[in-house]
Amino acid sequence: MRGTVHRRPRIRPDALPAAAWPGLFGLDRTGAVGSLVWRAVADRDRPTVAAAREYVADADAARAARRGADAQLALAERWDVFDPDGLTAADLADGDATVLDCSALPPAAATAVCAAVARALYDARVRGTIRRLPWLFVDEAHAFFGGVAGDALATLLTRGRAPGVSLVCATQRPAALPDVAVSQADLLVAHRLHGRADLDALRGPDPVRSATTSPRDSPTPWARRSSSTTRRGRRRPSASANGGRPTAGRAPARRTRRGSRSRPGRTEGAVDVGLTLGVANGGHGRDSPVSADGRSVGERLVAGAVEKPVLGLFVVLLLVMATGFLVGLVLVVT
C-alpha cells in the first residue's frame, strides 16, 4: 500500500475553533487569560500564532493577563505544529494512506493534531468537498479523548455515519475511554484483558448482551459485533470468541455428537460443558475441580443438565447405571 508518513505533522491554526484554544493550554475560556487567547485566535480569518501574539501584546487587558496569554501562545509556537499551509482534508483523503507520527509531540500538541484532523474530515464530508469515505485510525485513543480532541472524536462516533467518516480507536485501557466510545462502536475486538475495570468498561454500555455471553471473567481474546437489526426489524446480538480458534491459555472446544464443535462464543455459561471446563481462567487449569466462577464440576453438570434435556437424560441414565452397579456389588459381597 502506498502512503505518506509525516514525522512532524502540521495543521492550520484555524483547523481548531477559537473556542477550543484555551482548553489546549488547560485554561478557562471565561478567565482573563483564556478569553484573551480566544479573542487573539478569532481576530483574523487565517490566524497564525505570531499574529495572535501581536494581538495579545496590543490588547487592552491587564498586564498579568497579557503576559500569561503570550506565554501560552509562545509555547504553541515552539510545538511547531501550526502552519497556515498545514494539512487539509483534501491532503488526507487523496486515496493513499497518510500516517501522522505524533510520538515526538507533547501531549497537548498531539491532541491538537488529532482534533484538527477529525474536524477537517467531518466538515469536508458534510460540505461535500471530498468524495472519498475516509477512515481515521487513532492509536492510544484514551490519551486523546481526554483533551481537546475529545469532542471531535465523539462527533465522529455519534454523527460520523451519515457523512461516511469511520473511526477506529485502539487502546490498552478501555476503562479510560468515555462510555460513548464503547456504546457507539459497531465492532469491539478485545485481546487479553485482566483488569476488572477494563472488562466492565467493555460490558457496561451494551444492555443487549447478557451475563452468560459476556467475557467478563475470561481474559482470552474476544470479539463481538454490536446489536444489529434484521430484515424483519428484530434486534439480535451476535458474539464470537476469537472465531473459534484455540489460543494460548485456552483449550480447544471438545467434539460433540455428530462431529460438531462446542460453540466458542459462550465461555461463561454452563451449557457447553466441554468448552467451559477447558478454559483456563483466573489460575484454574483444565484439571482443576473448581472453575473460574467458583462452581465445582458437579454444579456445572447439574446446571447444564437443567438447560439441556438431552444432557439431563444422559446424567440420569448414568446415575441409574451407577446405582445398579453398586447394588449388584453389595449383593455379590453378601
Secondary structure, 3 states (H helix, E strand, C coil): CCEEEECCCCECHHHCCHHHHHHHCCCCCCCHHHHHHHHHHHCCCCCCHHHHHHHHHHCCCCHHHHHHHHHHHHHHHHHCCECCCCECHHHHCCCCEEEECCCCCCHHHHHHHHHHHHHHHHHHHHHCCCCCCCEEEEECCHHHHCCCHHHHHHHHHHHCCCCCCEEEEECCCHHHCCHHHHHCCCEEEECCCCCHHHHHHHHCCCCCCCHHHCCCCCCCCEEEEEEEECCCCCEEEEEECHHHCCCCCECCCCECHHHCECCCCCCCCCCCHHHHHHECECCECCCCCECCCCCEHHHHHHHHHHHCHHHHHHHHHHHHHHHHHHHHHHHHHC
